[in-house]
Every structure is written in structure tokens, then in C-alpha cells.
Amino acid sequence: MEKLSHRQLCGIGIIIIISGILVSGGGNRSMQDAWIAAGLSLILALPLYLLYARITALYPGKGLFDIIYICFGKVVGGIITGILCLYTLQIGSMSMRIFSEFNQVVSMPQTSQVLMLIFFIVPCIYIMKKGIAVLGRVTNLVLPVIIFLIMIIYVMSLKDWNTENIMPILAEADGRFISDAFTCLVYPFGEVFLISVLFAHKKYGKKGYGVYLWALVIGGGVFVLETLRAIMVLGTHTNSILYYPSYTAAGVINIMDFFTRIEVIVSGSFFVAQILKVSLCLYVISLGLSKILNTDSGKVLIAPIAVFMTALATIIFENTISSYRFLSVYKFYAPFFQVLIPFLIWIVAEFKHRRFVSA
Amino acid sequence: MIDIVMFLLFVITLLVCEIVSGKKEDYKGSLTACLVFTVSAVAIIVITGMGIDIPGPADIIASSFLGHK
């Protein structure tokens, strides 16, 4: 079996977090407190990540789907795995559509989205056909570059910062930032449950807690800084009405009329991160389906799943506006997959593990 | 129409690649799933390409929570 190092798993977790926010930032509804909402969601994600880590720590060398089958048996385990596969299919399709919408809105308004999606999915199929170890190695290669570029943009935009833009802090007493914090918790933080599936490939050694915690610290840190940068540069009003504030905030950078149009770095990083995220989704679904179908050949399922995901991405949202409309609903039903099901798995896994230890 | 043609070309190319590179025994137990995914995908693209509106899962969920747009 192909193995993933501690660092590679952590990198994949960070990619899941930052891929969703590189162009859009977070917590736009809470105006000048959006960065506080992002920070609060980081804190709220901590117990969730400890829960995921505990589940994988109870069964070393097993992935989430293996643990589900151990805990619930073939029938109920198959149903839960199927539900999680459907949810992962939705995450993948949403990510693909967000990518194609972004491309169409900012750079290629006349190009067919189907064509963009086809070009997008081909590298994902190629990566996953080559195996999960390739995804780990690609992540290790591109993640430091993406984070370095984000930091460079951050430093370059310092001269455009206006600290007045985040004032007054917590002036709105309607608790809008708490609602935004929950939105940020489910997207992007909650989607990190996907890496629990990869723990079957984890090399023996350190426990999984470090993987989740480092992903949270680095990915969450980038998330908060990106949100803060967008507010500081654009101001609260502009930040709240734009669909891609982080991208626009990067476009403002102009250093001596020489370094301009920096936003292309943001869109490039977004593109690479989304490819890695969708590749992971493809792998998770193929692994889950091969478990349900009781077959070892998960790789042959990757191309058909990718084709279906592409078709689903064309209809999942009507347009960018409906994708944002959906986000206001997503925070209510995503916890079922991200919190409730893992919590149920943890209860049963803990019970079974204790009974095994005492026997 | 162009969307349907491009998508069919994509699916046929993938199919040829799979047939050339894959082994028959790999598909044991998963051939039906592969066919279901591929046929459903082609059906979605053909139907939407013909101008018939299929509501997406996300739109259905959003409408059921928030009411119609």
C-alpha cells in the first residue's frame, strides 16, 4: 500500500482549508468583524479536529471507511460510507463549479464552463490514476510555494492597509459574526474530515493529532490573514459586496508602477489548490465505493466518477449568486456530515475499543 | 450543442484510454458502477445541452430551506 508521511497528510489538510478561501475570503456579512468571525471559526474547529484525530488514533493504520466498517458492520457501515461518498461528491462538484464560475467571471466570460471543467478534471484524473502518493508529493511540492506567494502578496499590500477599516471592533451587537463563524466552520474547516480517510495510508509513527492541529494552525492562520487583508485594503463596504474580495484586494497592489496585476498569482494558486482538493475528493469517493462494492480495484472507478462529477458541476449551481445563496443553507445541513456522523462514529469506536482493551 | 459535442469527445477519449490501459479483471464487481456514472453524466449533459433545465442539488436544497428565489 502506498504510504503518506505525516507532513504530506498535514499539507493535504492545509490545501483543503486554503483552497476554499484563496479568492473569496470569509465572513463577509459581518463587515469589519469578518476577521474575528474567521478567528472564532478557527477556535470552534479545534474540538472538531480533536474528534477526527481521536477516531483515527483509536484504530492506527485504518482509514475512516475501515473504521466505519469495523464499528457498524457491513450493512450500516455501507450506508454511512455511501452517505459520506455522496457528500464528498457534492464537495468535489461544488469546488469544480466555484472554479469555473470564478474563471468565467474574472477572465473568460465567453468561454463555455463545460470546456473549463473538462480541462480542470483531466489533471485530477491523472494524479489519482498515478496514486495517492503522487497527490502527497505534489502537495509537498506546491504548498510551500503557495504559502510563500500568499505571504509575499500580504507584505506587498501592507502599504495599502488602512487600520480604520477594522474599526469599530465588535460594534454590531446583532451577533452576525457568530453566524459567520459557523459558516466558516463548515466551509472550509469542516471539510478537513476528508483526510481521515487517508489515515489508512499514513506511515506508522506519530499519532494523527499533529496532522489536524498543524493543518488548523497553518490553514486557519492563512484564512484569518487573508480575510484581514481584504478588509484592510478594500474597506468593509467593498469587501462585503464583492464575490472575490481577496482576489480584488491583490489586484490593488501597485509598487512603483512596475509590480502590478499581482492577482494572477492568487488565481494561479487557487487553480492548483482546487485541482488537489478535487483529486482528493475523487480518491475518497473511489475508495468508499470500492468498499461498498467489495472490490480492490478502486482506481478503475476514478474516471467514471470524474465524468459524473464534471456533469454534476454543470448543474449544481445556477450561477455565482446561487452559490452564495447556497452557502447560507450549507451551514445548517453540512454539520450532519461533518459533526454528527463523526460524533456517532467516535462514540461507537470508543465503546468498541474499550471493550477490546478490557477483554 | 457545442457543450454536448465537447463532453462526448471527452468521454470517448477517456473510454479509449481506459480500454487501452486497463485490464479486464480490474472491472470485476465495478463495471456496473462505472457504466451508471458514465451514462448518468452523459444524460445530464445531453439534457441540459438541449435546453431542458435540471435543478441542481445545491439549488434544490437552498430552495427547500429558503423558499423560491
Contacts between the chains, C-beta under 8 A, distances in Angstrom:
chain1	res1	chain2	res2	distance
A	90	B	57	6.4
A	90	B	58	7.4
A	94	B	58	6.8
A	112	B	2	6.5
A	112	B	3	5.7
A	112	B	6	7.2
A	114	B	3	4.3
A	114	B	6	5.9
A	114	B	7	5.8
A	114	B	45	7.1
A	115	B	3	7.9
A	115	B	6	5.7
A	118	B	6	6.5
A	118	B	7	7.1
A	118	B	10	4.8
A	125	B	14	7.5
A	289	B	30	7.5
A	289	B	33	6.1
A	290	B	30	7.1
A	293	B	29	5.3
A	293	B	30	5.4
A	293	B	33	6.1
A	294	B	29	6.5
A	295	B	28	6.6
A	295	B	29	3.8
A	295	B	30	5.0
A	297	B	26	4.3
A	297	B	27	7.0
A	297	B	28	7.2
A	297	B	29	7.6
A	297	B	30	6.0
A	299	B	26	7.4
A	300	B	18	7.4
A	300	B	22	6.1
A	300	B	26	4.8
A	300	B	27	5.7
A	300	B	30	5.8
A	300	B	34	6.6
A	301	B	30	5.7
A	301	B	33	6.2
A	301	B	34	6.4
A	301	B	37	7.7
A	303	B	14	5.1
A	303	B	17	7.8
A	303	B	18	5.7
A	303	B	34	7.9
A	304	B	33	7.1
A	304	B	34	4.3
A	304	B	35	7.7
A	304	B	36	8.0
A	304	B	37	3.7
A	304	B	38	4.9
A	304	B	41	7.8
A	305	B	37	5.8
A	307	B	10	7.6
A	307	B	11	5.8
A	307	B	14	6.6
A	307	B	37	6.4
A	307	B	38	5.6
A	307	B	41	4.4
A	307	B	42	7.9
A	308	B	37	4.2
A	308	B	38	7.3
A	308	B	40	5.9
A	308	B	41	4.4
A	310	B	7	7.7
A	310	B	10	7.9
A	310	B	41	6.7
A	311	B	7	7.5
A	311	B	40	7.1
A	311	B	41	3.7
A	311	B	42	7.5
A	311	B	44	4.1
A	311	B	45	5.2
A	312	B	41	7.7
A	312	B	44	7.0
A	312	B	56	7.7
A	312	B	57	7.5
A	314	B	3	7.9
A	314	B	44	7.0
A	314	B	45	6.7
A	314	B	48	6.3
A	315	B	44	6.3
A	315	B	48	6.0
A	315	B	54	5.2
A	315	B	55	7.6
A	315	B	56	4.1
A	316	B	56	4.2
A	316	B	57	6.0
A	316	B	58	4.9
A	316	B	59	7.7
A	317	B	56	5.9
A	317	B	58	5.4
A	317	B	59	6.5
A	318	B	56	7.0
A	318	B	59	5.9
A	322	B	58	7.3
A	322	B	59	5.8
A	322	B	62	6.8
A	322	B	69	7.6
A	323	B	58	7.3
A	325	B	62	5.3
A	325	B	66	6.9
A	325	B	69	7.5
A	326	B	58	4.5
A	326	B	59	7.3
A	326	B	61	7.0
A	326	B	62	4.6
A	328	B	62	7.8
A	328	B	66	7.3
A	329	B	61	5.9
A	329	B	62	4.8
A	329	B	65	4.4
A	329	B	66	6.4
A	332	B	65	6.8
A	333	B	61	6.7
A	333	B	65	7.9
